[in-house]
Amino acid sequence: MIAAAKDSSDVPWLLSLCTQALKKEDVSQFNRLVAAVGEIATPDAIRGLARLRSKVRHSTMLVQLDAALAHAASASGLTTVEAEELVAPQYGLNEHFCRVGDLSDGIRLVLSITGSGQGVIRYEDAEGKQLSKLSEKVRKAPGVEAILRAARADAKMLTADMSTHRLRLERSWLTGQTWLYSVFQERWLSHPVLGWLARRQIWLVAEPDGTVFTCLFGRNGEVYDPDGNKHLPLKAGVLLSLWHPLHSEGKDADGKSIVARWRATLERLKISQPIRQAWRETYTLTQAERESSPASYRYAGRILNQPQVVEIGRKRGWRIRNLSPHIPSSESAPWTFGLPAHGIYAEIRTGGVGINDLEHGAGTFTHVITDRVRFCVLKDQGNWLYDGGRKLTEMKTPLRLGDISQVVFSEIMRDVDLMVSTAASNISFDPETISSIPDLGVWRRQSGLANISISNESHFGGLAQSRREAIVSLLPSFKAGDAISVDGNYVFINGVRHNYKINIGTGDVMVIPYNRHLVLRSDIGKFSYDESSEYVPLHDDDQLALIINRITMLLKDNRIRDQDILDQLTSLSD
């Protein structure tokens, strides 16, 4: 009845019911509700479904949600991506990417975007000076509490929306999305939310004559080249796509690569990219993978904490089924990521381990072990751009790794590296005990699995390598001379009291030469390593920010006032 009526006023409460059904994991109720919202097909309906997608982890719910979103978009003759761009809320932000509202006594509230896309609120006085907090008098002024409540809600929603926009734009490397410059100006550069994101990213420009170059857009529409110099304005007919470092391999006549030039320019302009590009990790095919094609064993044999890796993978768009000892069929289903724009899908084979450590009646394995990564044929009997991928079929026909696009291979391997790096477990095993996933049965049911030896070194993959390069580039900012150095996977610091080394992969600190682990809380106060700059090249890497903070603190360890740290350091001198 509701779907037949298609009343736009029903959208808000239908979406609230969708959220309730999602929390209860009521699949049938959720599917009926999102279908009803999709039938209404208003901008609010499309916007609400797009926001729901970022929260859905259940594969059946996700399929129905994608179908409802595609139906709502196609009703307007648009693809899902085009519809999401057109209905992106502006939150009343102006051309300076902020919204200013009067409170009381000349005090103003400012809603803006910062970091990698977080909605934040600050307060200013009549002269524009930032206030640390509001006075009780202002808070109790008529109407102020309502303004504050609405602003907080908008800031929270803006942060959630920006996360969705950011992932969608990042995935354009896999969806093959491009924009005519005239369309890009209208949907992105002129939009106060999407425009904030677009002006922090590097774009690949293709002209009709085949000329290709990269550029960055300024606040007022200026176009800049890799060295930060102004470029001639772009023509309306050029095609734009998000630049990837693998698009610009090699060096120019001066011996500098495009990547190095962009890194220097971004640092000079103090631009932290919401989607890392100049500092992006890249993964290329190895000789071993050419020989093992069509399967890559680069990340095989890693033991991961199942709850962690499932959460990370699903957030990145992977279809992952929890592995359960009570459902044997779950172990035959690989993790998959569809790439319909390329007619392929990626798959990771995994197996459940840790059955003897499960509590009685537990539903899933505590850990999983990884096996091969493959790319297989994905057949589309419809049009995934308009039908939500309802007619896609995984053909299980593997392809040679050398036939996969370099960018696609790199981005999929980056996802796998992210999952392995974040969810890696410290338990290890004897390689002779197990050789492949089909033979897991005997090994995972052995006694004493919890007592298997612990590895001393964490996984140090492409993400940590990128972090290492960022730290090297930031060394001059510390103005510490030879007191800081990077060697291998460690940063070495010569403090005033002691010398230290920090593991770039884990952030753990060891005091040299005692080889004593220095235990530091992650919430220890922030130390500015350069009073004139807050620039951090990898804005989405919390571990990098933690390591930078620890370097600064340990350089001036004679200024440490935290009693717990002082006690640890003092004990070394006893």
C-alpha positions as a Python dict, from the first residue, in 0.01 Angstrom:
ca = {
    (1, 'M'): (0, 0, 0),
    (2, 'I'): (274, 247, 94),
    (3, 'A'): (483, 166, -214),
    (4, 'A'): (176, 202, -436),
    (5, 'A'): (93, 542, -290),
    (6, 'K'): (450, 669, -345),
    (7, 'D'): (396, 953, -101),
    (8, 'S'): (721, 1148, -44),
    (9, 'S'): (610, 1235, 310),
    (10, 'D'): (644, 865, 402),
    (11, 'V'): (1020, 859, 332),
    (12, 'P'): (1151, 979, 675),
    (13, 'W'): (960, 730, 887),
    (14, 'L'): (1017, 447, 636),
    (15, 'L'): (1392, 511, 661),
    (16, 'S'): (1372, 508, 1041),
    (17, 'L'): (1197, 170, 1022),
    (18, 'C'): (1473, 50, 787),
    (19, 'T'): (1731, 146, 1050),
    (20, 'Q'): (1540, -42, 1320),
    (21, 'A'): (1513, -353, 1101),
    (22, 'L'): (1884, -328, 1024),
    (23, 'K'): (1974, -319, 1394),
    (24, 'K'): (1753, -624, 1457),
    (25, 'E'): (1893, -799, 1146),
    (26, 'D'): (1534, -856, 1031),
    (27, 'V'): (1618, -934, 669),
    (28, 'S'): (1266, -977, 529),
    (29, 'Q'): (1134, -661, 697),
    (30, 'F'): (1437, -459, 587),
    (31, 'N'): (1407, -576, 227),
    (32, 'R'): (1037, -485, 208),
    (33, 'L'): (1102, -141, 356),
    (34, 'V'): (1392, -44, 127),
    (35, 'A'): (1191, -165, -173),
    (36, 'A'): (909, 71, -68),
    (37, 'V'): (1155, 361, -34),
    (38, 'G'): (1300, 281, -377),
    (39, 'E'): (954, 295, -533),
    (40, 'I'): (899, 649, -399),
    (41, 'A'): (1225, 752, -576),
    (42, 'T'): (1248, 1113, -455),
    (43, 'P'): (1584, 1286, -388),
    (44, 'D'): (1529, 1225, -15),
    (45, 'A'): (1463, 857, -84),
    (46, 'I'): (1784, 823, -290),
    (47, 'R'): (1983, 1011, -26),
    (48, 'G'): (1846, 795, 256),
    (49, 'L'): (1918, 470, 73),
    (50, 'A'): (2274, 585, -5),
    (51, 'R'): (2334, 657, 364),
    (52, 'L'): (2192, 319, 464),
    (53, 'R'): (2431, 142, 230),
    (54, 'S'): (2735, 246, 436),
    (55, 'K'): (2584, 70, 739),
    (56, 'V'): (2467, -255, 580),
    (57, 'R'): (2693, -560, 622),
    (58, 'H'): (2445, -843, 549),
    (59, 'S'): (2487, -961, 188),
    (60, 'T'): (2116, -1031, 125),
    (61, 'M'): (2017, -691, 264),
    (62, 'L'): (2285, -525, 53),
    (63, 'V'): (2160, -688, -268),
    (64, 'Q'): (1805, -563, -205),
    (65, 'L'): (1929, -217, -104),
    (66, 'D'): (2138, -184, -422),
    (67, 'A'): (1838, -290, -628),
    (68, 'A'): (1612, -33, -456),
    (69, 'L'): (1871, 242, -500),
    (70, 'A'): (1920, 153, -867),
    (71, 'H'): (1542, 154, -922),
    (72, 'A'): (1508, 498, -762),
    (73, 'A'): (1794, 635, -971),
    (74, 'S'): (1678, 485, -1300),
    (75, 'A'): (1334, 641, -1249),
    (76, 'S'): (1516, 969, -1318),
    (77, 'G'): (1722, 823, -1603),
    (78, 'L'): (2039, 823, -1392),
    (79, 'T'): (2296, 571, -1279),
    (80, 'T'): (2323, 514, -904),
    (81, 'V'): (2647, 714, -887),
    (82, 'E'): (2501, 1007, -1082),
    (83, 'A'): (2195, 1012, -857),
    (84, 'E'): (2407, 1012, -541),
    (85, 'E'): (2609, 1307, -672),
    (86, 'L'): (2301, 1509, -761),
    (87, 'V'): (2124, 1459, -428),
    (88, 'A'): (2430, 1518, -205),
    (89, 'P'): (2314, 1759, 73),
    (90, 'Q'): (2488, 2097, 103),
    (91, 'Y'): (2414, 2158, 474),
    (92, 'G'): (2390, 2530, 407),
    (93, 'L'): (2768, 2558, 354),
    (94, 'N'): (2895, 2859, 159),
    (95, 'E'): (3174, 2893, -98),
    (96, 'H'): (3426, 2882, 187),
    (97, 'F'): (3294, 2537, 289),
    (98, 'C'): (3141, 2656, 615),
    (99, 'R'): (2810, 2769, 762),
    (100, 'V'): (2796, 3062, 1004),
    (101, 'G'): (2505, 3117, 1243),
    (102, 'D'): (2448, 3382, 1512),
    (103, 'L'): (2394, 3265, 1869),
    (104, 'S'): (2389, 3551, 2119),
    (105, 'D'): (2595, 3858, 2223),
    (106, 'G'): (2785, 3856, 1892),
    (107, 'I'): (2894, 3495, 1934),
    (108, 'R'): (2874, 3285, 1619),
    (109, 'L'): (2863, 2913, 1552),
    (110, 'V'): (3064, 2788, 1251),
    (111, 'L'): (3004, 2445, 1094),
    (112, 'S'): (3290, 2343, 862),
    (113, 'I'): (3477, 2043, 719),
    (114, 'T'): (3822, 1938, 835),
    (115, 'G'): (4063, 1643, 837),
    (116, 'S'): (3963, 1374, 589),
    (117, 'G'): (3604, 1502, 580),
    (118, 'Q'): (3479, 1544, 936),
    (119, 'G'): (3203, 1792, 1014),
    (120, 'V'): (3320, 2010, 1304),
    (121, 'I'): (3172, 2296, 1507),
    (122, 'R'): (3363, 2592, 1648),
    (123, 'Y'): (3262, 2918, 1813),
    (124, 'E'): (3385, 3271, 1733),
    (125, 'D'): (3338, 3612, 1891),
    (126, 'A'): (3246, 3929, 1700),
    (127, 'E'): (3612, 3983, 1595),
    (128, 'G'): (3645, 3630, 1458),
    (129, 'K'): (3857, 3499, 1745),
    (130, 'Q'): (3797, 3133, 1817),
    (131, 'L'): (3651, 3044, 2157),
    (132, 'S'): (3734, 2725, 2343),
    (133, 'K'): (3376, 2696, 2475),
    (134, 'L'): (3051, 2885, 2512),
    (135, 'S'): (2971, 3075, 2827),
    (136, 'E'): (2674, 2969, 3036),
    (137, 'K'): (2501, 3296, 2951),
    (138, 'V'): (2516, 3229, 2576),
    (139, 'R'): (2404, 2867, 2617),
    (140, 'K'): (2095, 2972, 2812),
    (141, 'A'): (1997, 3248, 2567),
    (142, 'P'): (1659, 3190, 2393),
    (143, 'G'): (1680, 2953, 2096),
    (144, 'V'): (2053, 2877, 2134),
    (145, 'E'): (2009, 2520, 2258),
    (146, 'A'): (1794, 2434, 1954),
    (147, 'I'): (2059, 2583, 1721),
    (148, 'L'): (2333, 2383, 1891),
    (149, 'R'): (2132, 2061, 1876),
    (150, 'A'): (2063, 2104, 1503),
    (151, 'A'): (2428, 2191, 1431),
    (152, 'R'): (2554, 1883, 1614),
    (153, 'A'): (2315, 1662, 1418),
    (154, 'D'): (2427, 1821, 1090),
    (155, 'A'): (2796, 1780, 1181),
    (156, 'K'): (2743, 1411, 1252),
    (157, 'M'): (2549, 1358, 929),
    (158, 'L'): (2805, 1559, 729),
    (159, 'T'): (3082, 1333, 856),
    (160, 'A'): (2884, 1021, 759),
    (161, 'D'): (2802, 1162, 415),
    (162, 'M'): (3161, 1259, 347),
    (163, 'S'): (3274, 906, 432),
    (164, 'T'): (3030, 778, 168),
    (165, 'H'): (3143, 1035, -92),
    (166, 'R'): (3507, 959, -22),
    (167, 'L'): (3473, 583, -67),
    (168, 'R'): (3260, 624, -378),
    (169, 'L'): (3519, 855, -536),
    (170, 'E'): (3806, 626, -433),
    (171, 'R'): (3626, 332, -593),
    (172, 'S'): (3607, 523, -924),
    (173, 'W'): (3943, 359, -1000),
    (174, 'L'): (3753, 29, -1003),
    (175, 'T'): (3424, 147, -1153),
    (176, 'G'): (3598, 339, -1435),
    (177, 'Q'): (3393, 653, -1370),
    (178, 'T'): (3485, 968, -1562),
    (179, 'W'): (3332, 1316, -1586),
    (180, 'L'): (3303, 1572, -1862),
    (181, 'Y'): (3455, 1891, -1727),
    (182, 'S'): (3128, 2084, -1768),
    (183, 'V'): (2945, 1816, -1565),
    (184, 'F'): (3227, 1805, -1309),
    (185, 'Q'): (3204, 2180, -1255),
    (186, 'E'): (2830, 2159, -1192),
    (187, 'R'): (2822, 1849, -969),
    (188, 'W'): (3153, 1879, -786),
    (189, 'L'): (3334, 2212, -799),
    (190, 'S'): (3015, 2416, -750),
    (191, 'H'): (2896, 2196, -462),
    (192, 'P'): (3013, 2314, -117),
    (193, 'V'): (3057, 1961, 19),
    (194, 'L'): (3176, 1767, -288),
    (195, 'G'): (3381, 2072, -390),
    (196, 'W'): (3578, 2056, -65),
    (197, 'L'): (3670, 1696, -150),
    (198, 'A'): (3740, 1762, -519),
    (199, 'R'): (3985, 2046, -445),
    (200, 'R'): (4206, 1821, -235),
    (201, 'Q'): (4244, 1550, -497),
    (202, 'I'): (4462, 1526, -810),
    (203, 'W'): (4281, 1480, -1140),
    (204, 'L'): (4379, 1315, -1467),
    (205, 'V'): (4274, 1527, -1765),
    (206, 'A'): (4229, 1377, -2112),
    (207, 'E'): (4187, 1621, -2402),
    (208, 'P'): (4012, 1524, -2729),
    (209, 'D'): (4348, 1520, -2915),
    (210, 'G'): (4481, 1253, -2679),
    (211, 'T'): (4689, 1482, -2456),
    (212, 'V'): (4688, 1365, -2095),
    (213, 'F'): (4809, 1558, -1788),
    (214, 'T'): (4738, 1596, -1418),
    (215, 'C'): (4602, 1896, -1229),
    (216, 'L'): (4470, 2029, -899),
    (217, 'F'): (4178, 2271, -865),
    (218, 'G'): (4210, 2584, -652),
    (219, 'R'): (3944, 2747, -437),
    (220, 'N'): (3827, 2980, -716),
    (221, 'G'): (3849, 2728, -999),
    (222, 'E'): (4216, 2787, -1082),
    (223, 'V'): (4400, 2491, -1233),
    (224, 'Y'): (4748, 2401, -1105),
    (225, 'D'): (5014, 2171, -1251),
    (226, 'P'): (5230, 1922, -1052),
    (227, 'D'): (5471, 2199, -953),
    (228, 'G'): (5196, 2424, -819),
    (229, 'N'): (5207, 2662, -1115),
    (230, 'K'): (4888, 2791, -1273),
    (231, 'H'): (4774, 2601, -1578),
    (232, 'L'): (4562, 2735, -1862),
    (233, 'P'): (4186, 2695, -1793),
    (234, 'L'): (4042, 2361, -1901),
    (235, 'K'): (3811, 2332, -2199),
    (236, 'A'): (3454, 2214, -2150),
    (237, 'G'): (3501, 1899, -2360),
    (238, 'V'): (3790, 1745, -2165),
    (239, 'L'): (3737, 1426, -1966),
    (240, 'L'): (3832, 1401, -1598),
    (241, 'S'): (3910, 1099, -1382),
    (242, 'L'): (4072, 1052, -1044),
    (243, 'W'): (4450, 1029, -1086),
    (244, 'H'): (4631, 718, -963),
    (245, 'P'): (5012, 708, -922),
    (246, 'L'): (5027, 408, -1158),
    (247, 'H'): (4891, 640, -1429),
    (248, 'S'): (5220, 835, -1419),
    (249, 'E'): (5510, 595, -1389),
    (250, 'G'): (5860, 697, -1493),
    (251, 'K'): (6048, 1027, -1465),
    (252, 'D'): (6050, 1351, -1660),
    (253, 'A'): (6347, 1521, -1831),
    (254, 'D'): (6464, 1665, -1496),
    (255, 'G'): (6478, 1321, -1336),
    (256, 'K'): (6179, 1384, -1106),
    (257, 'S'): (5868, 1173, -1117),
    (258, 'I'): (5515, 1315, -1129),
    (259, 'V'): (5455, 1154, -789),
    (260, 'A'): (5756, 1331, -632),
    (261, 'R'): (5650, 1666, -781),
    (262, 'W'): (5297, 1630, -647),
    (263, 'R'): (5424, 1532, -302),
    (264, 'A'): (5637, 1844, -284),
    (265, 'T'): (5349, 2066, -404),
    (266, 'L'): (5095, 1920, -162),
    (267, 'E'): (5336, 1966, 125),
    (268, 'R'): (5411, 2325, 22),
    (269, 'L'): (5040, 2407, -8),
    (270, 'K'): (4967, 2220, 319),
    (271, 'I'): (4700, 2002, 149),
    (272, 'S'): (4616, 1675, 328),
    (273, 'Q'): (4432, 1449, 85),
    (274, 'P'): (4113, 1278, 209),
    (275, 'I'): (4191, 1007, -50),
    (276, 'R'): (4565, 956, -57),
    (277, 'Q'): (4708, 971, -408),
    (278, 'A'): (5062, 1112, -414),
    (279, 'W'): (5137, 897, -108),
    (280, 'R'): (4931, 599, -218),
    (281, 'E'): (5068, 249, -184),
    (282, 'T'): (5096, 66, -517),
    (283, 'Y'): (5118, -307, -575),
    (284, 'T'): (5260, -447, -898),
    (285, 'L'): (5283, -799, -1028),
    (286, 'T'): (5589, -995, -911),
    (287, 'Q'): (5777, -1261, -1104),
    (288, 'A'): (5653, -1521, -855),
    (289, 'E'): (5295, -1417, -930),
    (290, 'R'): (5357, -1438, -1304),
    (291, 'E'): (5474, -1794, -1248),
    (292, 'S'): (5185, -1882, -1017),
    (293, 'S'): (4925, -1712, -1239),
    (294, 'P'): (4624, -1716, -1234),
    (295, 'A'): (4657, -1717, -854),
    (296, 'S'): (4858, -1490, -625),
    (297, 'Y'): (4989, -1634, -298),
    (298, 'R'): (5135, -1303, -177),
    (299, 'Y'): (4909, -1297, 129),
    (300, 'A'): (4854, -1670, 170),
    (301, 'G'): (4908, -1841, 505),
    (302, 'R'): (4825, -1536, 721),
    (303, 'I'): (4615, -1595, 1031),
    (304, 'L'): (4365, -1315, 1097),
    (305, 'N'): (4115, -1237, 1371),
    (306, 'Q'): (3785, -1317, 1202),
    (307, 'P'): (3563, -1044, 1358),
    (308, 'Q'): (3815, -773, 1269),
    (309, 'V'): (3879, -877, 912),
    (310, 'V'): (3508, -927, 842),
    (311, 'E'): (3428, -575, 963),
    (312, 'I'): (3711, -416, 764),
    (313, 'G'): (3640, -608, 447),
    (314, 'R'): (3267, -541, 448),
    (315, 'K'): (3324, -169, 503),
    (316, 'R'): (3545, -174, 193),
    (317, 'G'): (3268, -339, -8),
    (318, 'W'): (3383, -702, -1),
    (319, 'R'): (3121, -975, 21),
    (320, 'I'): (3236, -1184, 316),
    (321, 'R'): (3059, -1472, 482),
    (322, 'N'): (3143, -1555, 844),
    (323, 'L'): (3315, -1892, 859),
    (324, 'S'): (3143, -2132, 1098),
    (325, 'P'): (3236, -2485, 1208),
    (326, 'H'): (2864, -2563, 1219),
    (327, 'I'): (2805, -2463, 855),
    (328, 'P'): (3056, -2651, 636),
    (329, 'S'): (2930, -2477, 322),
    (330, 'S'): (3048, -2142, 460),
    (331, 'E'): (3408, -2252, 418),
    (332, 'S'): (3367, -2317, 48),
    (333, 'A'): (3257, -1959, -20),
    (334, 'P'): (3550, -1723, -97),
    (335, 'W'): (3545, -1352, -14),
    (336, 'T'): (3462, -1164, -333),
    (337, 'F'): (3469, -811, -471),
    (338, 'G'): (3278, -740, -793),
    (339, 'L'): (3434, -531, -1070),
    (340, 'P'): (3155, -523, -1332),
    (341, 'A'): (3313, -230, -1518),
    (342, 'H'): (3596, -468, -1607),
    (343, 'G'): (3386, -784, -1639),
    (344, 'I'): (3572, -954, -1353),
    (345, 'Y'): (3559, -1015, -979),
    (346, 'A'): (3835, -1073, -725),
    (347, 'E'): (3823, -1359, -476),
    (348, 'I'): (4021, -1460, -167),
    (349, 'R'): (4011, -1817, -47),
    (350, 'T'): (4005, -1855, 331),
    (351, 'G'): (3949, -2122, 593),
    (352, 'G'): (3836, -2112, 954),
    (353, 'V'): (4077, -2198, 1235),
    (354, 'G'): (4057, -2204, 1613),
    (355, 'I'): (3772, -2448, 1665),
    (356, 'N'): (3927, -2592, 1983),
    (357, 'D'): (3941, -2248, 2140),
    (358, 'L'): (3573, -2178, 2084),
    (359, 'E'): (3336, -2173, 2374),
    (360, 'H'): (3069, -2440, 2368),
    (361, 'G'): (2806, -2350, 2110),
    (362, 'A'): (2998, -2059, 1959),
    (363, 'G'): (2880, -1983, 1607),
    (364, 'T'): (3198, -1883, 1421),
    (365, 'F'): (3569, -1953, 1411),
    (366, 'T'): (3789, -1721, 1616),
    (367, 'H'): (4041, -1690, 1332),
    (368, 'V'): (4070, -1740, 958),
    (369, 'I'): (4370, -1833, 748),
    (370, 'T'): (4417, -1687, 403),
    (371, 'D'): (4500, -1864, 81),
    (372, 'R'): (4518, -1752, -282),
    (373, 'V'): (4384, -1439, -451),
    (374, 'R'): (4235, -1479, -800),
    (375, 'F'): (4046, -1277, -1060),
    (376, 'C'): (3761, -1449, -1241),
    (377, 'V'): (3508, -1368, -1514),
    (378, 'L'): (3195, -1177, -1411),
    (379, 'K'): (2911, -1198, -1663),
    (380, 'D'): (2641, -929, -1677),
    (381, 'Q'): (2315, -1015, -1855),
    (382, 'G'): (2175, -672, -1770),
    (383, 'N'): (2337, -331, -1709),
    (384, 'W'): (2498, -299, -1366),
    (385, 'L'): (2501, 81, -1393),
    (386, 'Y'): (2120, 92, -1388),
    (387, 'D'): (1996, -232, -1233),
    (388, 'G'): (2209, -249, -919),
    (389, 'G'): (2399, -553, -1046),
    (390, 'R'): (2100, -785, -1017),
    (391, 'K'): (2200, -983, -1327),
    (392, 'L'): (2567, -1034, -1252),
    (393, 'T'): (2691, -1395, -1247),
    (394, 'E'): (3027, -1513, -1113),
    (395, 'M'): (3155, -1759, -1375),
    (396, 'K'): (3443, -1906, -1167),
    (397, 'T'): (3666, -1885, -1476),
    (398, 'P'): (4009, -1756, -1364),
    (399, 'L'): (4206, -1501, -1563),
    (400, 'R'): (4579, -1455, -1597),
    (401, 'L'): (4711, -1195, -1350),
    (402, 'G'): (4904, -1028, -1630),
    (403, 'D'): (4574, -953, -1808),
    (404, 'I'): (4436, -754, -1514),
    (405, 'S'): (4460, -375, -1525),
    (406, 'Q'): (4757, -250, -1321),
    (407, 'V'): (4539, -9, -1124),
    (408, 'V'): (4272, -272, -1054),
    (409, 'F'): (4533, -526, -939),
    (410, 'S'): (4698, -265, -717),
    (411, 'E'): (4374, -149, -553),
    (412, 'I'): (4253, -503, -481),
    (413, 'M'): (4591, -598, -333),
    (414, 'R'): (4585, -277, -126),
    (415, 'D'): (4250, -386, 21),
    (416, 'V'): (4393, -729, 102),
    (417, 'D'): (4701, -570, 258),
    (418, 'L'): (4477, -344, 468),
    (419, 'M'): (4279, -643, 595),
    (420, 'V'): (4591, -849, 667),
    (421, 'S'): (4778, -561, 832),
    (422, 'T'): (4492, -459, 1058),
    (423, 'A'): (4349, -798, 1152),
    (424, 'A'): (4675, -995, 1172),
    (425, 'S'): (4695, -1233, 1467),
    (426, 'N'): (5015, -1308, 1657),
    (427, 'I'): (4965, -1684, 1644),
    (428, 'S'): (5173, -1868, 1387),
    (429, 'F'): (5206, -2227, 1269),
    (430, 'D'): (5450, -2479, 1131),
    (431, 'P'): (5436, -2452, 749),
    (432, 'E'): (5479, -2829, 724),
    (433, 'T'): (5156, -2880, 917),
    (434, 'I'): (4937, -2731, 650),
    (435, 'S'): (4989, -2670, 280),
    (436, 'S'): (4657, -2551, 145),
    (437, 'I'): (4303, -2455, 247),
    (438, 'P'): (4138, -2788, 153),
    (439, 'D'): (4368, -2960, 410),
    (440, 'L'): (4280, -2732, 699),
    (441, 'G'): (4063, -2984, 880),
    (442, 'V'): (4333, -3173, 1066),
    (443, 'W'): (4536, -2867, 1161),
    (444, 'R'): (4260, -2643, 1291),
    (445, 'R'): (4122, -2915, 1516),
    (446, 'Q'): (4454, -2995, 1681),
    (447, 'S'): (4484, -2946, 2054),
    (448, 'G'): (4673, -2653, 2203),
    (449, 'L'): (4612, -2410, 1918),
    (450, 'A'): (4608, -2121, 2164),
    (451, 'N'): (4961, -2209, 2277),
    (452, 'I'): (5125, -2183, 1935),
    (453, 'S'): (5438, -1963, 1938),
    (454, 'I'): (5401, -1588, 1899),
    (455, 'S'): (5568, -1404, 1613),
    (456, 'N'): (5797, -1117, 1713),
    (457, 'E'): (5750, -915, 1394),
    (458, 'S'): (5417, -782, 1272),
    (459, 'H'): (5322, -776, 907),
    (460, 'F'): (5503, -490, 727),
    (461, 'G'): (5318, -447, 400),
    (462, 'G'): (5257, -166, 155),
    (463, 'L'): (5066, 47, 404),
    (464, 'A'): (5354, 50, 649),
    (465, 'Q'): (5598, 113, 363),
    (466, 'S'): (5398, 418, 259),
    (467, 'R'): (5404, 534, 622),
    (468, 'R'): (5782, 493, 623),
    (469, 'E'): (5817, 714, 314),
    (470, 'A'): (5595, 979, 474),
    (471, 'I'): (5809, 982, 789),
    (472, 'V'): (6127, 1022, 582),
    (473, 'S'): (5976, 1320, 402),
    (474, 'L'): (5878, 1480, 733),
    (475, 'L'): (6220, 1448, 900),
    (476, 'P'): (6328, 1806, 808),
    (477, 'S'): (6014, 1940, 983),
    (478, 'F'): (6142, 1815, 1318),
    (479, 'K'): (6456, 2031, 1284),
    (480, 'A'): (6645, 1770, 1484),
    (481, 'G'): (6941, 1702, 1254),
    (482, 'D'): (7094, 1359, 1314),
    (483, 'A'): (6882, 1300, 1624),
    (484, 'I'): (6621, 1121, 1407),
    (485, 'S'): (6690, 858, 1143),
    (486, 'V'): (6500, 585, 963),
    (487, 'D'): (6656, 244, 907),
    (488, 'G'): (6455, -50, 781),
    (489, 'N'): (6125, -76, 965),
    (490, 'Y'): (6229, 151, 1252),
    (491, 'V'): (6263, 518, 1340),
    (492, 'F'): (6563, 582, 1567),
    (493, 'I'): (6550, 880, 1805),
    (494, 'N'): (6831, 1022, 2017),
    (495, 'G'): (6651, 1183, 2310),
    (496, 'V'): (6800, 1386, 2594),
    (497, 'R'): (6772, 1105, 2853),
    (498, 'H'): (6774, 793, 2638),
    (499, 'N'): (6780, 663, 2281),
    (500, 'Y'): (6475, 493, 2130),
    (501, 'K'): (6347, 304, 1828),
    (502, 'I'): (5987, 298, 1705),
    (503, 'N'): (5845, 15, 1494),
    (504, 'I'): (5686, 185, 1192),
    (505, 'G'): (5439, -100, 1150),
    (506, 'T'): (5309, -117, 1507),
    (507, 'G'): (5417, 213, 1668),
    (508, 'D'): (5577, 21, 1958),
    (509, 'V'): (5871, 194, 2132),
    (510, 'M'): (6188, 23, 2259),
    (511, 'V'): (6450, 197, 2474),
    (512, 'I'): (6807, 146, 2347),
    (513, 'P'): (7034, -24, 2449),
    (514, 'Y'): (6823, -181, 2721),
    (515, 'N'): (6582, -327, 2467),
    (516, 'R'): (6308, -235, 2711),
    (517, 'H'): (5956, -191, 2579),
    (518, 'L'): (5832, 156, 2673),
    (519, 'V'): (5456, 138, 2727),
    (520, 'L'): (5283, 456, 2601),
    (521, 'R'): (4913, 525, 2597),
    (522, 'S'): (4772, 608, 2253),
    (523, 'D'): (4584, 904, 2403),
    (524, 'I'): (4896, 1075, 2539),
    (525, 'G'): (4887, 1452, 2485),
    (526, 'K'): (4965, 1594, 2141),
    (527, 'F'): (5304, 1747, 2073),
    (528, 'S'): (5348, 1986, 1779),
    (529, 'Y'): (5654, 1883, 1580),
    (530, 'D'): (5652, 2206, 1381),
    (531, 'E'): (5476, 2508, 1525),
    (532, 'S'): (5426, 2656, 1180),
    (533, 'S'): (5258, 2349, 1031),
    (534, 'E'): (5000, 2082, 1106),
    (535, 'Y'): (5055, 1915, 769),
    (536, 'V'): (5041, 1535, 766),
    (537, 'P'): (5054, 1371, 420),
    (538, 'L'): (4858, 1056, 513),
    (539, 'H'): (4555, 1206, 681),
    (540, 'D'): (4371, 875, 706),
    (541, 'D'): (4657, 696, 883),
    (542, 'D'): (4605, 718, 1259),
    (543, 'Q'): (4918, 512, 1317),
    (544, 'L'): (5130, 773, 1137),
    (545, 'A'): (4990, 1050, 1358),
    (546, 'L'): (5065, 836, 1665),
    (547, 'I'): (5426, 775, 1556),
    (548, 'I'): (5485, 1144, 1477),
    (549, 'N'): (5353, 1235, 1820),
    (550, 'R'): (5584, 982, 1986),
    (551, 'I'): (5888, 1101, 1790),
    (552, 'T'): (5828, 1458, 1907),
    (553, 'M'): (5778, 1353, 2266),
    (554, 'L'): (6086, 1130, 2280),
    (555, 'L'): (6311, 1391, 2117),
    (556, 'K'): (6246, 1610, 2421),
    (557, 'D'): (6209, 1334, 2676),
    (558, 'N'): (6345, 1568, 2945),
    (559, 'R'): (6014, 1759, 2921),
    (560, 'I'): (5792, 1456, 2981),
    (561, 'R'): (5564, 1506, 3280),
    (562, 'D'): (5352, 1189, 3261),
    (563, 'Q'): (5436, 1003, 3583),
    (564, 'D'): (5385, 655, 3438),
    (565, 'I'): (5639, 722, 3160),
    (566, 'L'): (5882, 886, 3404),
    (567, 'D'): (5867, 580, 3631),
    (568, 'Q'): (5953, 352, 3340),
    (569, 'L'): (6246, 569, 3231),
    (570, 'T'): (6375, 616, 3586),
    (571, 'S'): (6382, 240, 3642),
    (572, 'L'): (6635, 207, 3360),
    (573, 'S'): (6883, 427, 3545),
    (574, 'D'): (6858, 240, 3875),
}
